[in-house]
Amino acid sequence: MTVPDGPDAVRVGTTEREDSMRALGEHFAQGRLPIAEYEQRVGAAAEAVTRADLRALFTDLPAPHPPFLVPPTWAAPTPPPALPYYPPPNPMYGRVSPYDEVMSDRSKTVAGLLQILLPFGAGRFYTGHYAIAVLQLLTCGGLWIWCIVDGIILLANGGRDGEGRRLRD
């Protein structure tokens, strides 16, 4: 008796023998095995010691085979979700170019003029910065100085709206 190597050298138990007999019974029921050959193979399955002994009983038969003789199937892992695209940073400034940003629908000129002409946070209400606007309203714009300086900054540098988008020119 030659001893097989690899996974076929594994000893089988009662469950594997019974699974093999059940699969042979299905082949017998479908007419693939005559009675004498079926009895011979069932006897061999009952006396099998290793998987190689059981595998030899199914080499000339199509499926179904016992579950332990069927090679495992491999499924590829699901790919990770696609990451959102962000434009590469501008090496000159170390940040995204202003032309690649989403611009706000609000104007920096309107925000600055509202802030200067109506010095109670009107420009900040317009841009969507409600907390700053309420503080300017409650403090009378820091005696109008805070509102005027804030309006000049909005006119000169622009800024961002309440959603973080750059104010358009």
C-alpha positions as CSV (number, residue, x, y, z in Angstrom):
1,M,0.0,0.0,0.0
2,T,1.5,3.4,-1.0
3,V,0.8,6.3,1.3
4,P,-0.4,9.4,-0.5
5,D,0.9,12.8,0.4
6,G,-0.8,16.1,0.7
7,P,-4.4,16.6,1.6
8,D,-5.3,13.1,0.4
9,A,-3.2,11.6,3.2
10,V,-5.7,12.8,5.8
11,R,-7.5,10.1,7.6
12,V,-11.3,10.1,7.2
13,G,-14.0,9.5,9.8
14,T,-17.5,8.2,9.9
15,T,-19.0,11.4,8.5
16,E,-16.8,11.4,5.4
17,R,-17.5,7.7,4.8
18,E,-21.3,8.3,5.1
19,D,-21.2,11.3,2.8
20,S,-19.4,9.1,0.2
21,M,-22.0,6.3,0.5
22,R,-24.8,8.9,0.2
23,A,-23.2,10.3,-3.0
24,L,-22.7,6.8,-4.4
25,G,-26.4,6.2,-3.7
26,E,-27.3,9.2,-5.8
27,H,-25.2,7.8,-8.7
28,F,-26.9,4.4,-8.3
29,A,-30.3,6.0,-8.3
30,Q,-29.5,7.9,-11.5
31,G,-28.4,4.6,-13.2
32,R,-24.7,5.3,-13.4
33,L,-23.7,2.3,-11.3
34,P,-25.0,-1.3,-11.6
35,I,-26.0,-3.0,-8.3
36,A,-22.8,-5.1,-8.1
37,E,-20.5,-2.2,-8.7
38,Y,-22.5,0.0,-6.3
39,E,-22.2,-2.7,-3.5
40,Q,-18.4,-3.0,-4.2
41,R,-17.9,0.8,-4.0
42,V,-20.0,1.2,-0.8
43,G,-18.0,-1.6,0.8
44,A,-14.8,0.2,-0.2
45,A,-16.1,3.4,1.2
46,A,-16.9,1.7,4.5
47,E,-13.3,0.4,4.7
48,A,-11.6,3.6,3.5
49,V,-8.8,5.0,5.7
50,T,-7.7,8.2,3.9
51,R,-9.3,10.7,1.5
52,A,-7.3,9.1,-1.3
53,D,-9.2,5.9,-0.8
54,L,-12.5,7.7,-1.1
55,R,-11.4,9.9,-4.0
56,A,-10.6,6.8,-6.1
57,L,-14.2,5.8,-5.9
58,F,-15.4,9.0,-7.7
59,T,-12.7,9.5,-10.4
60,D,-14.9,8.2,-13.2
61,L,-18.2,9.7,-11.9
62,P,-19.5,13.2,-12.5
63,A,-20.9,15.4,-9.7
64,P,-22.3,15.0,-7.1
65,H,-19.2,14.2,-5.0
66,P,-18.9,14.3,-1.2
67,P,-18.5,17.8,0.1
68,F,-15.0,17.2,1.4
69,L,-13.7,16.1,-2.0
70,V,-14.9,19.2,-3.8
71,P,-12.1,21.8,-4.0
72,P,-12.9,25.0,-2.1
73,T,-14.0,27.9,-4.2
74,W,-12.2,31.3,-4.0
75,A,-14.0,34.6,-4.3
76,A,-12.2,37.8,-4.8
77,P,-12.7,40.3,-1.9
78,T,-15.0,43.2,-2.7
79,P,-13.0,46.3,-3.7
80,P,-13.0,49.2,-1.4
81,P,-15.3,52.1,-2.3
82,A,-13.8,54.7,-4.7
83,L,-12.3,57.7,-3.0
84,P,-13.5,61.2,-4.0
85,Y,-11.2,63.1,-6.3
86,Y,-9.5,66.2,-4.9
87,P,-7.3,68.3,-7.3
88,P,-3.6,68.2,-6.5
89,P,-2.3,71.1,-4.4
90,N,-0.6,74.0,-6.2
91,P,3.1,73.7,-5.3
92,M,3.5,77.5,-5.4
93,Y,1.0,78.1,-2.6
94,G,0.8,74.7,-1.0
95,R,-3.0,74.6,-1.4
96,V,-5.6,74.2,-4.1
97,S,-5.6,76.8,-6.8
98,P,-8.5,79.3,-6.5
99,Y,-9.6,78.2,-10.0
100,D,-10.1,74.6,-8.8
101,E,-12.4,75.6,-5.9
102,V,-16.1,75.7,-5.9
103,M,-17.1,79.4,-5.7
104,S,-19.9,80.7,-3.6
105,D,-22.9,82.4,-5.2
106,R,-22.4,85.3,-2.9
107,S,-20.3,88.4,-3.7
108,K,-17.5,89.7,-1.6
109,T,-18.3,93.3,-2.8
110,V,-21.9,93.0,-1.6
111,A,-20.8,91.5,1.7
112,G,-18.2,94.2,2.3
113,L,-20.6,97.1,1.4
114,L,-23.4,95.7,3.6
115,Q,-21.0,95.3,6.5
116,I,-19.8,99.0,6.2
117,L,-23.1,100.6,5.3
118,L,-25.3,98.7,7.7
119,P,-22.9,98.2,10.6
120,F,-24.9,95.6,12.6
121,G,-23.7,92.4,11.0
122,A,-25.7,92.7,7.8
123,G,-22.7,91.5,5.7
124,R,-22.2,88.5,7.9
125,F,-25.8,87.6,7.8
126,Y,-25.5,87.8,4.0
127,T,-22.4,85.4,3.9
128,G,-24.0,82.9,6.3
129,H,-21.9,83.6,9.4
130,Y,-24.8,83.9,11.8
131,A,-22.9,83.6,15.1
132,I,-20.6,86.6,14.2
133,A,-23.5,88.5,12.8
134,V,-25.5,88.1,16.1
135,L,-22.5,89.2,18.1
136,Q,-22.0,92.3,16.0
137,L,-25.7,93.0,16.3
138,L,-25.6,92.6,20.1
139,T,-22.5,94.8,20.6
140,C,-23.6,97.4,18.1
141,G,-20.7,96.3,15.9
142,G,-18.2,97.0,18.6
143,L,-19.2,100.7,18.4
144,W,-19.2,100.3,14.6
145,I,-15.4,99.8,14.5
146,W,-15.6,96.0,14.3
147,C,-18.2,96.1,11.4
148,I,-16.2,98.7,9.4
149,V,-12.9,96.8,9.8
150,D,-14.7,93.6,8.9
151,G,-16.2,95.2,5.9
152,I,-12.8,96.5,4.6
153,I,-11.3,93.0,5.1
154,L,-14.2,91.5,3.1
155,L,-13.7,94.0,0.3
156,A,-9.9,93.5,0.2
157,N,-9.4,89.8,0.8
158,G,-12.8,88.4,0.1
159,G,-13.3,85.5,2.5
160,R,-15.6,82.5,2.6
161,D,-19.3,82.0,3.0
162,G,-20.9,80.0,5.8
163,E,-20.4,76.7,3.9
164,G,-16.6,77.3,3.4
165,R,-16.8,78.3,-0.3
166,R,-14.8,81.3,-1.5
167,L,-16.8,84.5,-2.1
168,R,-16.8,85.5,-5.8
169,D,-15.5,88.8,-7.0
